[in-house]
Each structure stands twice: as C-alpha cells, then as structure tokens.
C-alpha cells in the first residue's frame, strides 16, 4: 500500500441475535464517517457475523497452520486477510463479549496479526465497556493492535425505539476513532504485509495462481454465452424467473456489449472462468454480469472481479451501482460484505449502491 492508497476498514458486527442493535450501530458508524473516510482515503465495508453464519469452530487443524478444510473458513479468511484494519461493534453479554465474536476471532490467526482494531461497544450499565475489555484481551493475544480511541454507547442514553438518538459528541468520538485507526494501519503496514503489494495501477491481485484478466473481445463471445447461462440457471431457480436476459442472449448480443459497456474477462489455463462489465451512467458506475465459473465459486474470484471493476471507474464517479435478484442470497451477501447497501426490490430485482469513499484508491 503506497502512502496515498486506500486503507480497507472492515466493520465487524458481533451480535447475531434477533432484534439486535449491532447492525444499526455499525451502519451509523459507517454513515457518520463518510466524509472522514474520504479525507483519510479509507474504504469501509461491513462484515455481519449474523449473515456470515460461521458454525462453532469446526476446523480439524490449528488456525496458525493456515490449512483450512471448510469453505466457510476460507471465505472468512479471505475477507479478514483483505482488510487493513477493523472496527468491532460489540454488545456486552454478562460482562463479556458475544460467543459469536470469540468464535469468529478463534477461526483465524495470521490474518489478524499486526493489524489495528478499534471498538464500538454498547450496553446498559457499563455502555459495553466490559465486553470491549474482554475482546481486547483476545485481540492482543492474536497480535492485533487496539487503538486508544473507542466509542461507548449506553443504550438508555443513546437509543429510542431501536434507533440511535442524535449526539454530536458520540459522532465526534466515531470520527476520531476512524482517523486514529487509519493512521495506525498506514504505520503498521510493513508488519502485516511485509512483502509489499502490487502497484495500485495493476489492480488487486488474483486470488488463484495463474488467473489473468484482460479486456473482453469478440473472440470471447461464445464462452461468455456458455458461462453466463451456467451462472444464471441457479439465479433463475432461486428467483423463480426464467425470463432473465443472461439466459437468452446470443453470441451477437454479447458482442454488442462493447457498444456501451467495458468488459473484462478472467482466464485460467486458457479457459474463460469469470467476467464483469461496467459503464458510466451520470455520476454512477454501473457494474453488471459479474460471473464466475461454478466450479470455482467461493474462492474469491467474484470479490476480485468486483473490486477490479470498481477501480476502473472514471474520476467523476460518485457511487457504484449493481443489481441482482431479490432471492439471490449469495449475491446479496457478497455485495453487502463489499460495502453495498440494498434498496427496495422492484419486480424481483434489488438495486444496491455504494458511495465512492476514496478516489485516491483508483
């Protein structure tokens, strides 16, 4: 990460119970820090443990080995490894942290090491501070670096009918927390990424060895037709809708994308294994037809392609936008982990948007 490149901040929502306040608090922290993230060149994404759904630790080998047998562990590993810093939003349960948070931290080892972490605690009598204190002990054992700045919310003072009340002093504490976190991430970078990182202009590095990415051309049309039909059949089944354009387009239709879209194709050993397209619409960067070969799903290619597409946006872009089926739960989870927020569904289609928080990253 160069001095001016974006710091990737992962906001981890610790509570998983129905009726939890954690999602509201995490979204508040992200929203209230929008301008701070721009100023600090930071990108904020939310990881909701309630949606990620890790089972109780079920890996047969010690996390320090990095040898993960289950895909849910590998997906969690990729998400945490990709982050530069963390904000843990946690309640206090019986003077301690939630079991789901302890479980999520125990799953991994090197992915946490030397990265800074801040806490947003909430609760009743102690405003969540005892839960935060317990979480800090675990974090330091994992060689994470807690910041001095934190946010503590006493539910009786800050919450009414499940919503956060306005509080300028609490907002200021959140701003200071993010600023300190980003500063530490930049200083600690040589420790947690000792081998450095490719130049930002080269884009994010592929998650699988041997994968290459290049602009799509007419020669890719036949493989794109086959790939998107493989990818959209499960979408049609999930959404009970077989009238999806991706299932009916011909090679000529795909070749016509070039008239209004920029298209990129991922190849592995001579095979087209993924693709994405994007175009400018006003000040929004529309991203679509994000697809990964079914046999390689869950290995980080979708996240990699999405980030690459975002990085190709022109300087005038103020938001990213994409669409998926209302019942495409796997897609929705991927996009929300990447910082997108869903809007209302219309005719079975959900539009998701994400503000451009750090133009320095592109």
SEZAKE-24386 format. One record per residue (C-alpha): x, y, z; chain; residue number from 1. Coordinates in Angstrom, 1 decimal. Layout:
BEGIN
x X&y Y&z Z&ch A&i NUM .
...
END
This chain:
BEGIN
x 0.0&y 0.0&z 0.0&ch A&i 1 .
x 1.5&y 3.3&z -1.0&ch A&i 2 .
x 1.2&y 6.3&z 1.2&ch A&i 3 .
x -1.8&y 7.6&z -0.6&ch A&i 4 .
x -3.7&y 4.4&z -1.4&ch A&i 5 .
x -6.9&y 3.4&z 0.4&ch A&i 6 .
x -6.9&y 1.7&z 3.8&ch A&i 7 .
x -9.5&y -1.1&z 3.8&ch A&i 8 .
x -11.5&y -1.0&z 7.0&ch A&i 9 .
x -13.8&y -3.9&z 7.9&ch A&i 10 .
x -16.6&y -3.1&z 10.4&ch A&i 11 .
x -17.5&y -6.4&z 12.1&ch A&i 12 .
x -21.0&y -6.7&z 13.6&ch A&i 13 .
x -20.6&y -9.1&z 16.5&ch A&i 14 .
x -24.2&y -9.7&z 17.7&ch A&i 15 .
x -26.2&y -12.4&z 15.9&ch A&i 16 .
x -29.4&y -12.5&z 17.9&ch A&i 17 .
x -32.8&y -11.5&z 16.5&ch A&i 18 .
x -33.7&y -7.9&z 17.4&ch A&i 19 .
x -30.0&y -6.9&z 17.8&ch A&i 20 .
x -28.9&y -3.3&z 17.8&ch A&i 21 .
x -25.5&y -4.1&z 16.3&ch A&i 22 .
x -26.4&y -3.6&z 12.7&ch A&i 23 .
x -27.9&y -0.2&z 13.4&ch A&i 24 .
x -24.8&y 0.8&z 15.3&ch A&i 25 .
x -22.5&y -0.5&z 12.5&ch A&i 26 .
x -24.4&y 1.3&z 9.8&ch A&i 27 .
x -24.3&y 4.5&z 11.9&ch A&i 28 .
x -20.6&y 4.3&z 12.3&ch A&i 29 .
x -20.1&y 3.8&z 8.5&ch A&i 30 .
x -22.6&y 6.6&z 7.6&ch A&i 31 .
x -21.3&y 9.2&z 10.0&ch A&i 32 .
x -17.7&y 8.6&z 8.9&ch A&i 33 .
x -18.4&y 9.0&z 5.2&ch A&i 34 .
x -16.5&y 12.4&z 4.9&ch A&i 35 .
x -13.8&y 11.2&z 7.3&ch A&i 36 .
x -13.2&y 8.2&z 5.1&ch A&i 37 .
x -12.9&y 10.4&z 2.0&ch A&i 38 .
x -10.4&y 12.7&z 3.8&ch A&i 39 .
x -8.4&y 9.7&z 5.1&ch A&i 40 .
x -8.5&y 7.8&z 1.8&ch A&i 41 .
x -10.3&y 4.8&z 3.5&ch A&i 42 .
x -12.8&y 2.3&z 2.2&ch A&i 43 .
x -15.3&y 0.9&z 4.7&ch A&i 44 .
x -17.1&y -2.4&z 4.4&ch A&i 45 .
x -19.4&y -4.3&z 6.8&ch A&i 46 .
x -19.0&y -7.9&z 7.9&ch A&i 47 .
x -22.1&y -9.0&z 9.7&ch A&i 48 .
x -21.5&y -12.2&z 11.7&ch A&i 49 .
x -25.2&y -12.8&z 11.7&ch A&i 50 .
x -25.3&y -13.0&z 8.0&ch A&i 51 .
x -21.9&y -14.8&z 7.6&ch A&i 52 .
x -23.1&y -17.6&z 9.8&ch A&i 53 .
x -19.9&y -19.3&z 10.9&ch A&i 54 .
x -20.6&y -22.5&z 12.8&ch A&i 55 .
x -18.8&y -23.2&z 16.0&ch A&i 56 .
x -15.2&y -23.7&z 15.2&ch A&i 57 .
x -15.0&y -26.9&z 13.2&ch A&i 58 .
x -11.5&y -26.9&z 11.7&ch A&i 59 .
x -9.5&y -30.0&z 12.5&ch A&i 60 .
x -6.2&y -28.2&z 12.3&ch A&i 61 .
x -4.9&y -25.3&z 14.4&ch A&i 62 .
x -5.7&y -21.9&z 12.8&ch A&i 63 .
x -2.0&y -21.0&z 12.9&ch A&i 64 .
x -1.4&y -23.7&z 10.2&ch A&i 65 .
x -3.5&y -21.7&z 7.7&ch A&i 66 .
x -4.7&y -25.1&z 6.4&ch A&i 67 .
x -8.4&y -24.7&z 6.3&ch A&i 68 .
x -10.7&y -27.6&z 5.3&ch A&i 69 .
x -14.0&y -25.8&z 5.0&ch A&i 70 .
x -15.1&y -23.2&z 2.5&ch A&i 71 .
x -16.8&y -21.1&z 5.2&ch A&i 72 .
x -13.4&y -20.7&z 6.8&ch A&i 73 .
x -11.6&y -19.9&z 3.6&ch A&i 74 .
x -14.2&y -17.3&z 2.8&ch A&i 75 .
x -13.9&y -15.7&z 6.2&ch A&i 76 .
x -10.1&y -15.9&z 5.9&ch A&i 77 .
x -10.1&y -14.0&z 2.6&ch A&i 78 .
x -12.4&y -11.3&z 4.0&ch A&i 79 .
x -10.2&y -10.7&z 7.0&ch A&i 80 .
x -6.9&y -11.0&z 5.2&ch A&i 81 .
x -8.0&y -8.4&z 2.7&ch A&i 82 .
x -8.7&y -5.8&z 5.4&ch A&i 83 .
x -6.1&y -3.4&z 6.7&ch A&i 84 .
x -7.9&y -2.5&z 9.9&ch A&i 85 .
x -11.0&y -3.5&z 11.9&ch A&i 86 .
x -13.8&y -1.8&z 13.8&ch A&i 87 .
x -15.5&y -4.3&z 16.1&ch A&i 88 .
x -19.1&y -3.4&z 17.0&ch A&i 89 .
x -20.0&y -5.4&z 20.1&ch A&i 90 .
x -22.6&y -5.6&z 22.8&ch A&i 91 .
x -21.9&y -6.7&z 26.3&ch A&i 92 .
x -23.4&y -10.0&z 27.4&ch A&i 93 .
x -23.0&y -10.9&z 31.1&ch A&i 94 .
x -19.8&y -8.8&z 31.5&ch A&i 95 .
x -18.3&y -10.3&z 28.3&ch A&i 96 .
x -18.2&y -10.4&z 24.5&ch A&i 97 .
x -20.7&y -12.4&z 22.4&ch A&i 98 .
x -19.8&y -16.0&z 21.8&ch A&i 99 .
x -20.2&y -15.4&z 18.0&ch A&i 100 .
x -17.4&y -12.8&z 18.1&ch A&i 101 .
x -15.0&y -15.0&z 20.1&ch A&i 102 .
x -15.7&y -17.9&z 17.7&ch A&i 103 .
x -15.1&y -15.7&z 14.6&ch A&i 104 .
x -11.8&y -14.5&z 16.1&ch A&i 105 .
x -10.7&y -18.0&z 17.0&ch A&i 106 .
x -11.2&y -19.3&z 13.4&ch A&i 107 .
x -8.1&y -17.4&z 12.1&ch A&i 108 .
x -4.6&y -16.5&z 13.2&ch A&i 109 .
x -2.2&y -14.8&z 10.8&ch A&i 110 .
x -5.0&y -12.9&z 9.1&ch A&i 111 .
x -5.4&y -10.7&z 12.2&ch A&i 112 .
x -1.7&y -10.2&z 13.2&ch A&i 113 .
x -0.3&y -6.7&z 13.5&ch A&i 114 .
x -3.5&y -5.0&z 12.2&ch A&i 115 .
x -5.1&y -2.2&z 14.2&ch A&i 116 .
x -8.5&y -2.7&z 15.7&ch A&i 117 .
x -11.0&y -0.2&z 17.2&ch A&i 118 .
x -14.1&y -0.9&z 19.2&ch A&i 119 .
x -17.6&y 0.4&z 19.3&ch A&i 120 .
x -19.2&y -1.0&z 22.4&ch A&i 121 .
x -22.8&y -0.8&z 23.6&ch A&i 122 .
x -24.8&y -2.0&z 26.6&ch A&i 123 .
x -26.6&y -0.8&z 29.7&ch A&i 124 .
x -24.8&y -0.1&z 32.9&ch A&i 125 .
x -21.2&y -0.1&z 31.5&ch A&i 126 .
x -22.0&y 1.0&z 28.0&ch A&i 127 .
x -20.5&y -2.2&z 26.7&ch A&i 128 .
x -17.0&y -1.4&z 28.1&ch A&i 129 .
x -16.7&y -4.8&z 29.9&ch A&i 130 .
x -17.4&y -6.7&z 26.7&ch A&i 131 .
x -14.9&y -4.5&z 24.8&ch A&i 132 .
x -12.3&y -5.2&z 27.5&ch A&i 133 .
x -12.7&y -8.9&z 27.1&ch A&i 134 .
x -12.5&y -8.6&z 23.3&ch A&i 135 .
x -9.3&y -6.6&z 23.6&ch A&i 136 .
x -7.6&y -9.4&z 25.5&ch A&i 137 .
x -8.4&y -11.8&z 22.7&ch A&i 138 .
x -7.3&y -9.2&z 20.1&ch A&i 139 .
x -3.9&y -8.6&z 21.7&ch A&i 140 .
x -3.3&y -12.4&z 22.0&ch A&i 141 .
x -3.8&y -12.6&z 18.3&ch A&i 142 .
x -1.2&y -9.8&z 17.9&ch A&i 143 .
x -3.7&y -7.2&z 16.9&ch A&i 144 .
x -3.1&y -3.6&z 17.9&ch A&i 145 .
x -6.1&y -1.9&z 19.7&ch A&i 146 .
x -6.3&y 1.8&z 19.3&ch A&i 147 .
x -6.8&y 4.2&z 22.2&ch A&i 148 .
x -9.9&y 5.8&z 20.7&ch A&i 149 .
x -13.1&y 3.9&z 21.2&ch A&i 150 .
x -16.9&y 4.6&z 21.2&ch A&i 151 .
x -19.1&y 3.6&z 24.1&ch A&i 152 .
x -22.9&y 3.7&z 23.8&ch A&i 153 .
x -25.1&y 3.4&z 26.9&ch A&i 154 .
x -28.4&y 2.2&z 25.4&ch A&i 155 .
x -30.6&y 4.2&z 27.9&ch A&i 156 .
x -28.9&y 7.4&z 26.8&ch A&i 157 .
x -28.4&y 6.8&z 23.1&ch A&i 158 .
x -31.3&y 4.6&z 21.8&ch A&i 159 .
x -35.0&y 5.1&z 21.5&ch A&i 160 .
x -37.4&y 2.6&z 19.8&ch A&i 161 .
x -34.4&y 0.8&z 18.3&ch A&i 162 .
x -33.0&y 3.9&z 16.7&ch A&i 163 .
x -29.9&y 6.0&z 17.7&ch A&i 164 .
x -30.6&y 9.4&z 19.0&ch A&i 165 .
x -28.6&y 12.4&z 17.7&ch A&i 166 .
x -25.5&y 13.0&z 19.7&ch A&i 167 .
x -22.7&y 15.3&z 18.3&ch A&i 168 .
x -20.2&y 14.2&z 20.9&ch A&i 169 .
x -20.7&y 10.5&z 20.0&ch A&i 170 .
x -20.3&y 11.3&z 16.3&ch A&i 171 .
x -17.1&y 13.2&z 17.1&ch A&i 172 .
x -15.8&y 10.1&z 19.0&ch A&i 173 .
x -16.5&y 8.0&z 15.9&ch A&i 174 .
x -14.6&y 10.4&z 13.7&ch A&i 175 .
x -11.6&y 10.3&z 16.0&ch A&i 176 .
x -11.7&y 6.6&z 16.2&ch A&i 177 .
x -11.6&y 6.1&z 12.4&ch A&i 178 .
x -8.8&y 8.7&z 12.0&ch A&i 179 .
x -6.6&y 7.0&z 14.5&ch A&i 180 .
x -7.3&y 3.6&z 13.1&ch A&i 181 .
x -6.3&y 4.7&z 9.6&ch A&i 182 .
x -3.1&y 6.3&z 10.8&ch A&i 183 .
x -2.1&y 3.2&z 12.6&ch A&i 184 .
x -2.9&y 1.0&z 9.6&ch A&i 185 .
x -0.5&y 3.0&z 7.4&ch A&i 186 .
x 2.3&y 2.9&z 10.0&ch A&i 187 .
x 1.8&y -0.9&z 10.7&ch A&i 188 .
x 1.6&y -1.9&z 7.0&ch A&i 189 .
x 5.2&y -3.2&z 6.8&ch A&i 190 .
x 4.4&y -5.6&z 9.6&ch A&i 191 .
x 1.2&y -7.2&z 8.3&ch A&i 192 .
x 2.1&y -7.0&z 4.6&ch A&i 193 .
x 5.9&y -7.4&z 4.8&ch A&i 194 .
x 6.2&y -8.5&z 1.1&ch A&i 195 .
x 4.6&y -5.3&z -0.1&ch A&i 196 .
x 1.7&y -5.0&z -2.6&ch A&i 197 .
x 1.5&y -4.6&z -6.3&ch A&i 198 .
x 1.3&y -1.1&z -7.6&ch A&i 199 .
x -2.3&y 0.2&z -7.4&ch A&i 200 .
x -2.5&y 0.7&z -11.2&ch A&i 201 .
x -2.1&y -3.1&z -11.6&ch A&i 202 .
x -5.3&y -3.6&z -9.6&ch A&i 203 .
x -6.0&y -6.2&z -6.9&ch A&i 204 .
x -4.1&y -9.4&z -7.2&ch A&i 205 .
x -6.0&y -12.6&z -8.3&ch A&i 206 .
x -6.9&y -15.0&z -5.5&ch A&i 207 .
x -5.9&y -18.0&z -7.6&ch A&i 208 .
x -2.5&y -18.6&z -9.1&ch A&i 209 .
x -2.4&y -18.4&z -12.9&ch A&i 210 .
x -5.6&y -16.3&z -13.3&ch A&i 211 .
x -5.2&y -13.4&z -15.8&ch A&i 212 .
x -7.5&y -10.6&z -16.6&ch A&i 213 .
x -7.8&y -8.7&z -19.8&ch A&i 214 .
x -10.5&y -6.7&z -21.8&ch A&i 215 .
x -13.1&y -8.9&z -23.4&ch A&i 216 .
x -13.3&y -9.0&z -27.2&ch A&i 217 .
x -15.4&y -10.6&z -29.9&ch A&i 218 .
x -13.5&y -13.9&z -29.6&ch A&i 219 .
x -14.8&y -14.3&z -26.0&ch A&i 220 .
x -18.4&y -14.2&z -27.0&ch A&i 221 .
x -19.1&y -17.9&z -27.3&ch A&i 222 .
x -17.5&y -18.7&z -24.0&ch A&i 223 .
x -19.3&y -15.8&z -22.3&ch A&i 224 .
x -22.7&y -17.1&z -23.6&ch A&i 225 .
x -22.0&y -20.5&z -22.1&ch A&i 226 .
x -20.6&y -19.2&z -18.8&ch A&i 227 .
x -23.4&y -16.8&z -18.1&ch A&i 228 .
x -26.0&y -19.5&z -18.8&ch A&i 229 .
x -24.2&y -21.7&z -16.3&ch A&i 230 .
x -24.2&y -18.9&z -13.7&ch A&i 231 .
x -27.8&y -17.7&z -14.3&ch A&i 232 .
x -29.6&y -21.0&z -14.1&ch A&i 233 .
x -29.2&y -21.1&z -10.3&ch A&i 234 .
x -30.4&y -17.4&z -10.3&ch A&i 235 .
x -33.5&y -18.4&z -12.3&ch A&i 236 .
x -34.3&y -21.2&z -9.9&ch A&i 237 .
x -33.8&y -19.1&z -6.8&ch A&i 238 .
x -35.9&y -16.3&z -8.1&ch A&i 239 .
x -38.5&y -18.4&z -10.0&ch A&i 240 .
x -37.9&y -16.4&z -13.1&ch A&i 241 .
x -36.7&y -17.9&z -16.4&ch A&i 242 .
x -37.1&y -14.7&z -18.3&ch A&i 243 .
x -33.6&y -13.4&z -17.4&ch A&i 244 .
x -31.7&y -11.8&z -20.3&ch A&i 245 .
x -28.5&y -13.6&z -19.4&ch A&i 246 .
x -30.2&y -17.0&z -20.2&ch A&i 247 .
x -31.3&y -15.9&z -23.7&ch A&i 248 .
x -28.6&y -13.8&z -25.1&ch A&i 249 .
x -26.8&y -15.0&z -28.3&ch A&i 250 .
x -23.2&y -14.5&z -29.3&ch A&i 251 .
x -24.2&y -11.4&z -31.3&ch A&i 252 .
x -25.9&y -10.0&z -28.2&ch A&i 253 .
x -22.8&y -10.5&z -26.2&ch A&i 254 .
x -20.5&y -9.0&z -28.9&ch A&i 255 .
x -22.8&y -5.9&z -28.8&ch A&i 256 .
x -21.9&y -5.2&z -25.2&ch A&i 257 .
x -18.8&y -3.4&z -26.5&ch A&i 258 .
x -21.0&y -0.6&z -27.9&ch A&i 259 .
x -22.0&y 0.6&z -24.4&ch A&i 260 .
x -20.0&y -1.4&z -21.8&ch A&i 261 .
x -16.4&y -2.0&z -20.8&ch A&i 262 .
x -15.9&y -5.8&z -20.4&ch A&i 263 .
x -13.2&y -7.7&z -18.7&ch A&i 264 .
x -12.6&y -11.5&z -18.8&ch A&i 265 .
x -10.7&y -13.7&z -16.4&ch A&i 266 .
x -8.8&y -16.7&z -17.8&ch A&i 267 .
x -7.2&y -19.7&z -16.2&ch A&i 268 .
x -5.1&y -22.2&z -18.3&ch A&i 269 .
x -6.7&y -20.9&z -21.5&ch A&i 270 .
x -10.3&y -21.2&z -20.1&ch A&i 271 .
x -12.6&y -18.2&z -19.5&ch A&i 272 .
x -13.5&y -18.5&z -15.8&ch A&i 273 .
x -15.0&y -15.2&z -15.0&ch A&i 274 .
x -16.2&y -11.8&z -16.3&ch A&i 275 .
x -17.6&y -8.5&z -15.4&ch A&i 276 .
x -18.8&y -5.4&z -17.2&ch A&i 277 .
x -19.3&y -1.7&z -16.2&ch A&i 278 .
x -20.3&y 1.6&z -17.7&ch A&i 279 .
x -20.9&y 5.2&z -16.7&ch A&i 280 .
x -24.5&y 6.4&z -16.1&ch A&i 281 .
x -24.5&y 10.0&z -14.9&ch A&i 282 .
x -22.2&y 10.0&z -11.8&ch A&i 283 .
x -22.8&y 6.3&z -11.1&ch A&i 284 .
x -20.6&y 3.4&z -12.2&ch A&i 285 .
x -23.0&y 0.6&z -13.2&ch A&i 286 .
x -21.4&y -2.9&z -12.7&ch A&i 287 .
x -23.1&y -6.0&z -14.1&ch A&i 288 .
x -22.8&y -9.5&z -15.4&ch A&i 289 .
x -20.4&y -10.4&z -12.6&ch A&i 290 .
x -19.9&y -14.1&z -13.2&ch A&i 291 .
x -17.6&y -16.9&z -12.0&ch A&i 292 .
x -17.4&y -20.5&z -13.3&ch A&i 293 .
x -19.5&y -22.6&z -10.8&ch A&i 294 .
x -16.6&y -25.0&z -10.1&ch A&i 295 .
x -14.5&y -22.0&z -8.9&ch A&i 296 .
x -17.3&y -20.3&z -6.8&ch A&i 297 .
x -16.4&y -19.4&z -3.3&ch A&i 298 .
x -12.7&y -18.9&z -3.9&ch A&i 299 .
x -12.6&y -15.1&z -4.1&ch A&i 300 .
x -12.8&y -14.6&z -7.8&ch A&i 301 .
x -16.1&y -12.7&z -7.6&ch A&i 302 .
x -14.8&y -10.3&z -5.0&ch A&i 303 .
x -11.6&y -9.8&z -7.0&ch A&i 304 .
x -13.6&y -9.0&z -10.2&ch A&i 305 .
x -15.9&y -6.7&z -8.3&ch A&i 306 .
x -13.0&y -4.7&z -6.9&ch A&i 307 .
x -11.3&y -4.5&z -10.2&ch A&i 308 .
x -14.4&y -3.2&z -11.9&ch A&i 309 .
x -14.7&y -0.5&z -9.1&ch A&i 310 .
x -11.1&y 0.6&z -9.7&ch A&i 311 .
x -11.8&y 1.2&z -13.4&ch A&i 312 .
x -14.4&y 3.9&z -12.6&ch A&i 313 .
x -13.7&y 7.4&z -14.0&ch A&i 314 .
x -12.8&y 10.2&z -11.6&ch A&i 315 .
x -16.2&y 11.8&z -11.8&ch A&i 316 .
x -18.0&y 8.7&z -10.4&ch A&i 317 .
x -19.6&y 9.3&z -7.0&ch A&i 318 .
x -21.3&y 5.9&z -6.5&ch A&i 319 .
x -21.1&y 2.3&z -7.6&ch A&i 320 .
x -24.4&y 0.5&z -8.5&ch A&i 321 .
x -25.4&y -3.0&z -9.4&ch A&i 322 .
x -28.5&y -5.2&z -9.5&ch A&i 323 .
x -29.4&y -8.8&z -8.5&ch A&i 324 .
x -32.4&y -10.9&z -7.8&ch A&i 325 .
x -34.3&y -10.4&z -4.6&ch A&i 326 .
x -33.8&y -14.1&z -3.7&ch A&i 327 .
x -30.2&y -14.2&z -4.9&ch A&i 328 .
x -28.9&y -14.5&z -1.3&ch A&i 329 .
x -25.4&y -15.5&z -2.2&ch A&i 330 .
x -25.0&y -12.4&z -4.4&ch A&i 331 .
x -26.6&y -10.1&z -1.8&ch A&i 332 .
x -24.2&y -11.4&z 0.8&ch A&i 333 .
x -21.2&y -10.8&z -1.4&ch A&i 334 .
x -22.2&y -7.3&z -2.3&ch A&i 335 .
x -23.1&y -6.3&z 1.3&ch A&i 336 .
x -19.7&y -7.7&z 2.5&ch A&i 337 .
x -18.2&y -5.4&z -0.1&ch A&i 338 .
x -19.9&y -2.3&z 1.3&ch A&i 339 .
x -23.0&y -2.1&z -0.8&ch A&i 340 .
x -26.4&y -1.2&z 0.7&ch A&i 341 .
x -29.5&y -2.6&z -0.8&ch A&i 342 .
x -32.5&y -0.6&z -1.8&ch A&i 343 .
x -36.1&y -1.7&z -2.3&ch A&i 344 .
x -36.9&y -4.6&z -4.6&ch A&i 345 .
x -38.9&y -3.8&z -7.8&ch A&i 346 .
x -40.2&y -6.7&z -9.9&ch A&i 347 .
x -38.0&y -9.1&z -8.1&ch A&i 348 .
x -34.8&y -7.1&z -8.7&ch A&i 349 .
x -32.8&y -5.4&z -5.9&ch A&i 350 .
x -30.6&y -2.3&z -6.7&ch A&i 351 .
x -27.5&y -1.9&z -4.4&ch A&i 352 .
x -25.3&y 1.1&z -4.2&ch A&i 353 .
x -22.0&y 2.1&z -2.6&ch A&i 354 .
x -20.6&y 5.6&z -2.3&ch A&i 355 .
x -17.1&y 6.2&z -3.6&ch A&i 356 .
x -15.3&y 6.8&z -0.4&ch A&i 357 .
x -11.7&y 7.2&z -1.5&ch A&i 358 .
x -10.9&y 8.4&z -5.0&ch A&i 359 .
x -7.2&y 8.1&z -4.2&ch A&i 360 .
x -7.6&y 4.3&z -4.4&ch A&i 361 .
x -8.3&y 4.4&z -8.1&ch A&i 362 .
END
